[in-house]
Amino acid sequence: MSLTAMAVLAATQINAQVVTVTQTPGYVGDAAGGEFNVTPVLGTGYSPAVIVNNGFETFCVDFGTGISIPGTYNAFVDANGFYKPQNLNITKGTAYLYSQFAAGTLAGYDYTDVIVPPPGGPLAHPSRAQSAYELQLAIWTLEGDYWYGPGPGPISAAEDITFNPFLAQVATAFGGGTVGLISAMSANTPNIPNSLSTTNVGVANLNKQNPPIWDVFNSVQPILVLLGNPPPPPPRTNNIGTGDTATIGFWHNKNGQALIKSMPNQTALGNWLGTNYPCLFGNLNGKSNSVVAAQFITYFNVTGQKTYAQVLGAAIAVFVTDSDLAGNAAAQYGFNVSPTGTGAKTYNVGSLGTVLGLSNNTSYTVLDLLTAANAKCPWNASVFDALNTIFDGINQKGDIK
């Protein structure tokens, strides 16, 4: 996948489902690839042979983009329910092989033997690990990201078929020989009349960006999924609770100021605020923790409604409670720290939703509400009042004890 081809999508156009990606010993043929296990299951129609530890087995599409294993990621789903936010086309051959694999019917794939290769030694064969290794290389080859033999490019389609049993199989399925393999390497689209195109297979894009905004700077790893009947967006019932936020008085006092200034990397907090909420906090991009702390004091000291302080306080709470962003420093102050943090918690906006372009009497994640606040910037009087009420409610309800 070309990062330069990514479209920038508004947060309202996509939904992210939090998933965990691991690898199971005996199912991995090489440190760089093989079977990946993803929980919870995305899509429908998987065979029991590929459901492991309540997750599904999949393969990465991009050879050149890495992810941390184990890791927690956002799996992005577009507004139409397909796991293809950029309408990323995978080849017909990749779709064919993964559909066979996910159905538990891929010829030559060892679904039962999970002999673990000895540390530092050759791959055990026959084994599921060896099958996973060969299928991963076949997928990368079909996607144009891998070739057999010395570089810098493919040696020949005929030799690809000779070296990899799954490439030989897909070549046969699409007409035989090098002609069949070349046909299998063509892009898959929903309009291809050939039943072998297997349009039921798509990709889920894994990303740690939070909130979910696509741009060319994000590191994205696509993985294969069966589309089936995609799951709905995560239920919005994870309500704000004690320890998720703090009142603006906390961020004003010595403890809150100390927590802000202790954030790692010195400019990470300012960069996160400025990048994700450029209209509200763009001036903090590249600034130190001390500058962020001082800006909060400025907002707190205004006369009248302290809407900017309420919103910035909630945004800081999102950052410090996300262990992937800020580590665990906030825990000692009474905050709940987790891989998703307060950003994934929900709050009902009551009758104030339409003022922000949302629905009334509906629960939204704190990240959704921060995104809405930034989208309405600069604020008119109605938005200013609504945001003050909403974020004061969030900060009061989630206040640390």
N, C-alpha and C positions, 0 to 999 in steps of 0.2 A: 504494500500500500504506500502510495506517495503522500507524505505529510503535506506537501505543497498543494495537494488537490483537495484538502479538507475544506468543508464549508463551515462557516461560523454559524452556529445555531443558537437561538435564544433559549434560555432555560425552560421556557414554557413549551418548547417544541419537543423536548425529550424527557424521558423519565429514567432515573438511574436506580438499579437494584443492587444493593450491596451483596457481594459474593466473596467467598474465600477460595483461594486457589492453592492447591497442594499437589504433591506428587507422591505416589505410593511405591515403595520399594518393590521391584519385580515387575512394575508396569512401565518402567522408564529405561529406554535403551541407551540414552546418552544424556549427559548433564545439560546439553543445549536443547533437547527436545524429547519427544516421546509422548506418552499419555499424560495429560494434566487432569486433575480432579477438581471439579467446581461444585460448590454447594452454595445455595440450594439449587435444585435442578431448574434449568431454563428450557422452555419449550416442552413438547410432549412427544411420545412415541419411541422412547429409548428401550432397547432390549435389556433384560436383567443382566446380561453379560457386560454391559457398560455402565451399570449403576453400582458404584462402589462407595461404601461408607456414607450412604444417603446423598451422594452427589453423582454427577455424570462425568464420563471420561471424554476428553476432547483433545484437540491438537492445535498448536499455534499456526497461524497463517504466515506471519512475517518472520523471516529468518533473522533480520537485522535489528529487531526491537525486543529488548529484554524486559522481563519482569522479575520481581523478587518472589522466591518460593520458600516458605509459604508467605502469602500476602493477602491483604484485604483490599478489594477494588470495587469501583463502581462499574457495573455492566450496563451499558447504555442501550436504551430502547427508544426508537423514534415514535412520533405521535401516531403512526399508522400501525404500531404493534410489531414491526419487524426489527430484527436485531441488526439493522444496517443503517445507522444514522447518516452515513455519507453515501448510501446506496452503493456500497463497495461491492464490486463484482468479483466473485471467485470463479475459477475456471470450472468448466463442465466436468473435467476429470476429478478435481478435488471434491466437488459436490457429489459425484458418483461414488467415489471411494468412501467418503465419510458417511453417506447414507447407508452403504453396505455395512460399514463398521458398526454404526450406531444400531442397526437392526440385528447385529450379532450374526451376520451371514457372510461376512467378507471372506472369500475363499483364501485359504492359506494363512489366515490370521489365527494365532494360537491364543484363544480366549481363556484357557484353563491353566496352562503351565506358567507359574509365576516364580521360577527359579531366580533368585537374586544374584546378579553377576558378582564375582568376588571383587573386593576393593582393589582397584588398580589393575585388575586382570581383564582378560578378554570377555566379551559378552557371552553369557551362557546361551547355548543353542541346541535344540530348539527351545524357545521360551517366549512368554508374552513380551518380555523386555526386547527381545530381538525383533519380534513382529512390530512393536511400537516404534523401534528405531527405523526400520525399513519403511513403515508407512509415513512417518514424519518426513523422511528424506524424499519420499515420493510426492508428498503434498508440497514441500518447498520447491521441488523441481517443476511440478505443474504450475506453480505460481511464479516461476522464473527467478527464484531466489537461491537456487542451489544447482550445482552440476557435479557430475562425477569426473574424476581424473584431474590433471593439473589445470590451474586457471590459465587465463583470466576469465574464460567463458565456457559455455557448453561444448562438449566434445562432439556429440552427435546424438540424435534421437535414437538411432539404432543401438548405441552403446548404453544409453539410459535404460532401454528395455532389457538389455543383457544384464546390467548390474542390479536392477531392482525388480523383484517379482510382482509388485503391485503396479509398477509402471507398465510391465508387460501385460498384466491383466486389464488395465484400463485401455491400453492400446487395442487389445482384442475387442473390447466392448464397443469401441468407437470406430471400428472398421478394419482393424488389423495393421500390424507393422508400424512403420514410421508415420504413415499417413494417419492412422488411427490416433497415435500419440499426439501428433500436431493438432488434430481436431479436438482432442481432449483438453489441449492447452488453450483453447479459445474461450473467451469470456462467457460466463453463464448469465443469461437474462431471463426474466419471466416469460418472454415471448418466444423462446426457442422451442420449436415444435417437437424436437427429439425428446422422447420420454427419458432418455439417459441423462438429460440435463439436470434432473433431480432438483427442481427449484425449491423443494422443501428445506434445503440446507442453506443457511445463511451464516452470518458472523455476529458475535457479540464483541464489542470493543471494550477492553478493560482499561480503566483510567483512574488515577487517584486524584484528579482535579476536583476540588470541592469549593464552591458549588459547580455543577456540571455545565461548563461553558467550553465549547470546542474552539480551539485555535491551533495555529501551526506550531505552537511551542509545547503543546502537551505530548507526553510520551504515551502512545497508545499501542496496545498489543491486541490484535484481533484473534479470536478463537472461533472454532467451528461449533455450530449448534444446529439442532433440528428446530425449525420454526414452529411447526404444528400449530397449536393454539397458544399463543404467547400468554404468559401470566399477566394479570393486571398490575398496575403500579403498586408498590408496597403499601399496605394499609396505613392510613394516616391516623393511627390510634395511639402512637407512642408519645403520650402527652408530657409536657414539661412538668418536672417534679423538683422537689427540694434538692439542691446541690447542682442544678443544671446551669443556673445563672447567678447573678448577684445584683443587688440594687445599686444605683449610681453612687450612693453613699460609700459603698465598699471601694469602688474604683477611685473615689476621691481621697480615701484615707490612706494611711501609710502602708497598710497591708496590700491594698489593691495596686497602689503605685509601685510597690516593691515587686509584685507578681508581674506586672507589665514589663518592668525594666529587666526582669530575670529571664525573659523569653530567649530561647536559643538563637544564635546566628545574628543577633543584634538588628539586622534589617529584615528578617523573615516576616515578622508581624506587619511592619509597615508595607512591605511588598505585597503581602497577601491582601491587606485592606485596600491598597491602591489599585491592585490588578483586578480584583473581583468586584469592587464598588468604586469605579473610577470617578463617577460624578460626585459621590459623597466624600470619598477619602483619597482621591487621586494625588493630592499634595503630599500624602504620606509615603508614596512609592519611593523606595530607596532610603527612607529616613530611619533613624535609630529608634530603639525602644523608648529612649528618653523623650524623643520628640512626640511619639504617640502618647506617652503618659502626660506630657505637657498640654497636648491638644485636648485631651479629655478634661483636664482642669479648666481650660478656657471655656469649653462647652458647659461645664458644670456651673461656672460662675456667672452665667448670663442671668439677667433678670427675667422672671416670668417662666413660661414653659421651657423645660430643658430637653426638648425633643432630640436634638443632636447628641446630647449626652446619653439619653436612653438608647438610641440606635447604636451608637458606638460602643456602649457598654455591652449590649447584647452581642455585637460582632466580636468583641474581644473575648467574651465568654465562649463563643463558638470556637475560636482559635485555641484557647488555653485548655479546653476540655477534649480536644481531638489529639489523641496520643501520637498520631502520625505527623501532626504539625508541630506540636509543642512538648512532646514527652509527657512526664507525669508530675511536673512541678506544681500544678494547680491542686493536686490531691491534698496536699498538706494544709490548704486553706479551706477544705471542705467541699471542693468541687467533685462531681462525678466525671472521671476521665475514662474514655473508651476510644476504640478506633474510629467511631463515627461521631462521637461527641454530641454536644448540644444542637449542632446544626441539623441533626436528624430528628430531633424532638418536635412535637406538634403543639399548636396553639390555635384555639378557635377565635376567629376574628369577629364573631357576632354580626352586628348590623353595619360594620365598617368595611366590609370586603369590597363593595362596589366602588368606594372612594379610591381604592388602590388598584382598580381594574381586576379584582378577584370576585369570588362569590361570597355572599353573605352567609352567616351561620355555618361556616365550613372551616375545618381544621387544616392548617398548612404548616409545613416544617419551618423552623426558624430561618433556614437558608432560603426557602421560598419567599419569606416575608422580607428578608434583607434585600433579596434581588428585586422585589416589588418596590421597596423604598428607593433603591438606586434608580430603577426605571422611571419613577415619578419625579426624580430630581431634575431641576430645582422645584421645590415644593410650593404649592399654593397654600392658602390658609386652611382649606378643608383637609388636605393631605397632611399638613403639619400637625393639625389637631388629632387626626385619626392615628397617625404614627405614634404620637405621644401616648395616647391611650393604650394602643396595642403593645408597644414595647415596654411601657411602664408595667402593664399587666404581666408580660413575659418575665420581666426582671423581678417583680414581686413574687409571682407564683413559684419561680425556680430558685429563689434566694437561698444561699447557703445558710446553714445554722451553726 
